Amino acid sequence: MEYHSGRIPEDADVKVTEAVTEEEKGLRADHFISQQLGLTRSSLQHDMEKGLVTKDGKPVKASYKVKTGDVFTVIVPPAVPLEAVPEPIPIDVLYEDEDVIVVNKPRGMVIHPAAGNYTGTLVNALLYHCRDLSGINGVVRPGIVHRLDKDTSGVMIAAKNDTAHLALSEQIRNKEAKRTYLAIVRGNIRDDQGHIETRIDRDPRDRMKMAVVLSGGRLAITDYTVLERYGRFTVVRCQLQTGRTHQIRVHMAYLGHPLVGDPKYMPEKTCFSIRGQALHSEKLTFRHPRTGEIMTIEAPLPEDMQTILTRLRHGQFH
């Protein structure tokens, strides 16, 4: 549904906010308004593209730098009820039976419908392929037991019934299920192995990011092993002991070795062609919820990361 500047839906919420402090001067409009009104930055940017944010009657761009005294009028469209619908989207199935399905999620695919991504998600694809997923997470996230970031590829498991969902969730919670990831990071990591244990919470300077914090937040533990070194770049295998939002991305950046291509924690141009962070969920080990069998499912490295490794091994990264 489209909304345009000057045409306000009857059930829309109209909000007004004003920049008044010295600290707020110079902030991007999307950053300032999202903080003031408690809106997500991504949904706000989407609305700004439609002309729903104005100043002096004129649409405001997300990149506009706010000034003291600026008054913004924000039209917040009514909430759209979400219910994921089946879509004939191809998926790479690594394993499937009557209880679970394990897929190799491609980079760039969102897990479930949300603001700005109502279609084309993994859930839409799974509903078409399976037609039977657990209902524990409702109609928006059926079957989803754990998540991968949009730009992280690799192994992901979904539950086809509530019994399987509860069993898999318990395994993840008590660390019985094991997840390992392959990452390509910037710089030469000093130690061959490492254990990172911190607390992670929303970054107070940017609520769309996560950050290591001294107090509060949630415990986050990542173990890593260096696999290959190339001076300016290092290939590492990471094993999650906890599953916090952006955990590996935050922990590697915290070490001073952000992931190659990471648009959020290392927003710099890279000499490699990759859209998103060089992070791949390579292996998942879990106990089958019905048979009790210990299963290990692996996903092959995606072409973009394989190309990076080939270039690194041949010294082609200058």
ChimeraX attribute file (.defattr): number of C-alpha atoms within 10 A of each C-alpha:
attribute: neighborCount
match mode: 1-to-1
recipient: residues
	/A:1	4
	/A:2	7
	/A:3	16
	/A:4	15
	/A:5	16
	/A:6	13
	/A:7	9
	/A:8	15
	/A:9	15
	/A:10	8
	/A:11	10
	/A:12	14
	/A:13	13
	/A:14	14
	/A:15	12
	/A:16	15
	/A:17	15
	/A:18	16
	/A:19	20
	/A:20	14
	/A:21	10
	/A:22	9
	/A:23	9
	/A:24	16
	/A:25	17
	/A:26	13
	/A:27	16
	/A:28	16
	/A:29	26
	/A:30	25
	/A:31	25
	/A:32	21
	/A:33	25
	/A:34	18
	/A:35	14
	/A:36	13
	/A:37	12
	/A:38	10
	/A:39	14
	/A:40	16
	/A:41	20
	/A:42	15
	/A:43	16
	/A:44	24
	/A:45	21
	/A:46	14
	/A:47	21
	/A:48	22
	/A:49	14
	/A:50	14
	/A:51	19
	/A:52	25
	/A:53	29
	/A:54	19
	/A:55	13
	/A:56	10
	/A:57	11
	/A:58	14
	/A:59	19
	/A:60	21
	/A:61	16
	/A:62	20
	/A:63	12
	/A:64	13
	/A:65	17
	/A:66	22
	/A:67	18
	/A:68	14
	/A:69	12
	/A:70	14
	/A:71	16
	/A:72	22
	/A:73	20
	/A:74	25
	/A:75	25
	/A:76	20
	/A:77	18
	/A:78	11
	/A:79	10
	/A:80	10
	/A:81	7
	/A:82	12
	/A:83	16
	/A:84	23
	/A:85	18
	/A:86	19
	/A:87	17
	/A:88	12
	/A:89	15
	/A:90	11
	/A:91	14
	/A:92	13
	/A:93	16
	/A:94	15
	/A:95	13
	/A:96	14
	/A:97	8
	/A:98	12
	/A:99	19
	/A:100	23
	/A:101	19
	/A:102	21
	/A:103	22
	/A:104	24
	/A:105	26
	/A:106	18
	/A:107	22
	/A:108	14
	/A:109	17
	/A:110	23
	/A:111	22
	/A:112	22
	/A:113	21
	/A:114	17
	/A:115	13
	/A:116	12
	/A:117	13
	/A:118	17
	/A:119	17
	/A:120	19
	/A:121	22
	/A:122	24
	/A:123	27
	/A:124	25
	/A:125	22
	/A:126	25
	/A:127	19
	/A:128	15
	/A:129	16
	/A:130	14
	/A:131	10
	/A:132	16
	/A:133	25
	/A:134	23
	/A:135	17
	/A:136	17
	/A:137	14
	/A:138	12
	/A:139	16
	/A:140	19
	/A:141	21
	/A:142	26
	/A:143	27
	/A:144	24
	/A:145	21
	/A:146	13
	/A:147	16
	/A:148	20
	/A:149	16
	/A:150	17
	/A:151	21
	/A:152	23
	/A:153	26
	/A:154	25
	/A:155	26
	/A:156	26
	/A:157	25
	/A:158	24
	/A:159	27
	/A:160	24
	/A:161	18
	/A:162	17
	/A:163	14
	/A:164	22
	/A:165	26
	/A:166	15
	/A:167	17
	/A:168	23
	/A:169	16
	/A:170	14
	/A:171	16
	/A:172	18
	/A:173	13
	/A:174	10
	/A:175	15
	/A:176	14
	/A:177	20
	/A:178	17
	/A:179	23
	/A:180	21
	/A:181	21
	/A:182	23
	/A:183	27
	/A:184	26
	/A:185	26
	/A:186	21
	/A:187	18
	/A:188	17
	/A:189	22
	/A:190	10
	/A:191	9
	/A:192	12
	/A:193	14
	/A:194	14
	/A:195	12
	/A:196	16
	/A:197	15
	/A:198	18
	/A:199	19
	/A:200	24
	/A:201	20
	/A:202	15
	/A:203	13
	/A:204	11
	/A:205	10
	/A:206	12
	/A:207	16
	/A:208	14
	/A:209	15
	/A:210	23
	/A:211	25
	/A:212	22
	/A:213	16
	/A:214	10
	/A:215	11
	/A:216	10
	/A:217	15
	/A:218	14
	/A:219	17
	/A:220	22
	/A:221	20
	/A:222	20
	/A:223	16
	/A:224	22
	/A:225	17
	/A:226	20
	/A:227	14
	/A:228	17
	/A:229	18
	/A:230	16
	/A:231	11
	/A:232	14
	/A:233	19
	/A:234	22
	/A:235	23
	/A:236	21
	/A:237	20
	/A:238	25
	/A:239	20
	/A:240	19
	/A:241	22
	/A:242	19
	/A:243	19
	/A:244	18
	/A:245	18
	/A:246	17
	/A:247	20
	/A:248	25
	/A:249	24
	/A:250	23
	/A:251	24
	/A:252	21
	/A:253	19
	/A:254	15
	/A:255	11
	/A:256	14
	/A:257	21
	/A:258	25
	/A:259	28
	/A:260	30
	/A:261	25
	/A:262	22
	/A:263	14
	/A:264	17
	/A:265	20
	/A:266	17
	/A:267	12
	/A:268	11
	/A:269	11
	/A:270	13
	/A:271	12
	/A:272	18
	/A:273	12
	/A:274	18
	/A:275	14
	/A:276	20
	/A:277	26
	/A:278	26
	/A:279	29
	/A:280	28
	/A:281	25
	/A:282	23
	/A:283	19
	/A:284	20
	/A:285	15
	/A:286	20
	/A:287	17
	/A:288	16
	/A:289	18
	/A:290	12
	/A:291	7
	/A:292	9
	/A:293	10
	/A:294	11
	/A:295	11
	/A:296	14
	/A:297	18
	/A:298	19
	/A:299	21
	/A:300	14
	/A:301	17
	/A:302	18
	/A:303	10
	/A:304	14
	/A:305	21
	/A:306	12
	/A:307	15
	/A:308	20
	/A:309	17
	/A:310	11
	/A:311	14
	/A:312	21
	/A:313	13
	/A:314	10
	/A:315	10
	/A:316	12
	/A:317	14
	/A:318	8
